Amino acid sequence: MYLTRHYTNLGPRWAFDGQFLPQQFSLELLLELPKNAMLDLLQTVVTSELAEGTLLPPLDPMHEVWACGVTYLRSRQARKAESESSGDVYEKVYDAERPEIFLKAIGWRVAGHQMPIRVRVDSRWSVPEPELALVINQHQEIVGYCVANDVSARDIEGENPLYLPQAKIYNGSCALGPGILLAGADQLRDVAIQAEIFRDGEVVFQGKATSSRMKRSLEELVAFLCQEMDFPHGVFLLTGTGIIPADDFSLRAGDLVRINIASLSLENTVVP
């Protein structure tokens, strides 16, 4: 059960299991429904038209994308190492009851599969952050997932944690795709996450993790996100990364980043 969004001559169009949905269909409307009603609607309205056209990011333009930080031990270690003056804040949040959660992007700013990503021109140390992205409906239910790349300027955040929005939020800093695989939390507790970075046709970095290594449960992260906020049309939540390149590595223009989570694969090339 797989949702994709495609470019067509009539504008973006959603598809379900390889067949187009009606032109007026939107993910926002689908995510207003409870989980047990979503599949019934999709099976009722899906057309017989085979889906075609370039893949677009699998969200609507006004969807919010939020992100969690320091949910894996590897992330805590890397964030502490990058911050000379305030590394203890990452240790504290890793062990704290309340997780780190921040706004990452709005839908129209997100890149999709095989679309370009960027590093900030004022950053000397930027890395991809492969993450499991949860799709959450209005009723705070986890209804699916996709692959996320939370591109981050580690040197800017490391200089001062208050610079996190500048390190995390800029043009080309968030990619999601290739589509949404419908799934519940129980199906996502131990999924394999892999990342490769290619430079001039050669692999320059490989890493792997599993969602089971996350310190916090998926439901816990969702509960904190939704504790004081409503998302009437659904929301996306990045769950943190357990894969971080060595401290001497930084993305360059021309690099290809490939992230695999279970059966889904997201590829993006870095552009200037």
N, C-alpha and C positions, 0 to 999 in steps of 0.2 A: 504494500500500500504506500504509494510514492507520489508526492506532489512536486511538480516542476512548473516553472514560469518561463515563458518563451517570448521572444520578440516576433511580432507579426506585422504585416502592413497596416493592420487595423489597430495596432497598439499592443501592449503586453497582454498575454493570455495565459491562464493557468491550465494545467493538465493533470489528470489523475491516472496513474498506471499507463502512461503513454497515449492517452486519448484526451482530446481537448475538453475542457469544461465550457459552459456557456460564456460568451464574451463578457457578460456583466458580473460573472463570479469574481469574488475577492476573498483573499485569505482573512481579511478583517471580519467579514460577515461569518465565515466558517468558525472562527475562533470566538465568536459570541456564544456558540452552542456548547452544551455539556459534551464531554467526550463520547458518551454512548450514542449521541445523536449525530455526531459529525460524519461517521462512516455511512450511516443511512442516507444522509443528504448527498454525499458524494456519489454513491451508487445510484441514486435516483436521478441526478441531473447530468451525469457524465454523458457526452455525446459519442457518436461512432467515428468522429474525425480523428485521424491519427495525428498526434502532436508532432510539430516540426518547427524549426526556427532556432536561432541562437538562444542558449540558456541565459536567463537573467537572474539576478539575485532572488532567492526564494522568499521574498517578503514584499509587502506593499509599501509605497513611498513614505507613509507616515508611521510605520511601525517603529517602536523604540527597541534598541539593542542595548542591554545592560550587561555588565561583566563583573565577575568575582575575581579577587586576587588572593594570592598566598593560600590556596586550598591544597597544594601539594607541598611535601617537604622540600623537593627540588626547587620549587619557586621561592620558598622562604630563604633557602640558602643563597640563591642567586640574587634576590632582592637585597639581602643583607650585605652581600659582597659588593654590590654596585654602589651602595650608599655609605660613604665614609663617615658622615656626620650624624646619621640618624638610623643606622641599621637596626637598632633595637626595636623600632616601631613594627618591623616586619615579624620579628620574633613574637612580639606581644599580640599582634592580630592573628597570627597562626594559632596561638594558644587561647585566644579570647573566645568568649561566648558569641560575640557579634562578628560576622565576617566582613571583609572589605567588599563593598559593592559600589560600582560607579557607572555612570552613563557612558557608553562607548560610541554609539552612532544613532542616527535617524535613518530610516529605510532608504531614502533617496541618495544618501551618501555612501551606501554599502556597495562594494564590488562583488561580482558573482564569479562563477567558474570561468577560468581563462580570461578574466578581465584583469587589468593592471592594478598593482599595489605600489605604494611609494614609501620612501623614507624621507624624513624631514631634511630640508637643506641645511638646517643648523644643528644636525645631529651627527656625531662621529661614530656612534655605537648604537645601531638599531638591529633588532632581531625579530623574526616571526615568533608567534606564540600559538602553537596548535592547541585548539580547545574544542571540547564537546559543547555544542550549542543546543540548549533546550528550547523547544517551542511550547509555550504555555498559553492556555486559553483564558477567557474571561473568568472562569471559575477556579483559577489557580491550579488546574490539572496539567501535568506534563503529558502532552499528546504526541510529541515527535521530537526529532533531532535533525541537525545538519552539522556540517563541518565548519569550523570557524578559524580564521587567522587573525589574531589580535596583535597586529604589528605595533611594536613599541620602541620608543627611543630611550634606551636604558640609561644613557648618560644624563639626559635631561631630568628624568625622574630621580636618578641617583644624586644629583646635585641638591635637590630639596624635594621631599615628598609632596609639598604643595604645588609642585610643577606637574603632578601626575596628569591633569587634563591636557596640558600641552604635549606631554610625552605619549599620550594615548589617543587623542582625538584630533585628527587632521585629515586632509584629503588623501584618500588611498590607504588609510590605516586599518580598515576593517573589511574582511572578505567573508562571505557566507556562501555555502553551496554544497554540492551542485543542485540539490533539491532537498525536500523534507521527507524523511522516512517516518511514517507514523509508528509510534512506539510509546509504551509507558515506562515509568521509572524502573520497574522490575527488569525490563529488558536492557537497561542501560547501566546497570550497576557494575558490570565487569566487561566493558568493551575495549578492544585493542585500539590504541592510538599510535600512529607512526608518522614520522616526518622525514623528508629528504629535501636537501637544497642542492641544486645543480648550478655549476658555474662553468661556462665554456664547455658544456657537454659532459663535465665530470661531476661526480658526487663529492661535495665538499663537507657535507654534514648529514648524519643519520641519527635519529633518536626514536625511542619508543617508550610508551607508558601504558597504563590501563586505568580506566576510570575507578577501579576498585581501590587504587592507591590514594584517592582523594580523602582528606581527613573528614570532611563534612558530607552528609548525605545530600542527595539531590533535592529531596523534599525540604530539608532544612534551608538550603539556599533560596529556594522558591518562597518559602514562608517569610524569610527576612526581606526579600525583595518586595513582597506584596503586603507587608505588615501595615504600612501607612499609605499605600498607593493602590489605586485601582487601574486596571488595564482593560477597558471595556472591549477592545478589539484584539486582545492578546498581546504577547510580548515575547522577545527572545532574550535568553540569558546564557552568557558564556560562563563556563564553570571553572575556569582557571587552567593553567598549564603545568604539566609535569615534564615537559621537554624544553630545554633551554640550551642553546649552543654555548661553547666555551667562551670565556671572557675575552679572548683575543679575536673573536669572530664578529663581523658586522656585515649586514646585507649591502649589496652593491647593485647598481643599475645593471640589468641583464640577467640577474639571478632568477632561477625558476624554483618556486617553493611548492612542493607537493605534500599534502596532508591526507592521510587515510584514516578513517574511523569506521570500524566494521566494514561494511560493503560500500561506503561512500568515499569518493576521492575528490579533493579540491585542488586545483592548480592555478597559480597566479605568478606572473612575471613582474619583477620590480622594474619600474620605469623612473626616469629622472623627475 
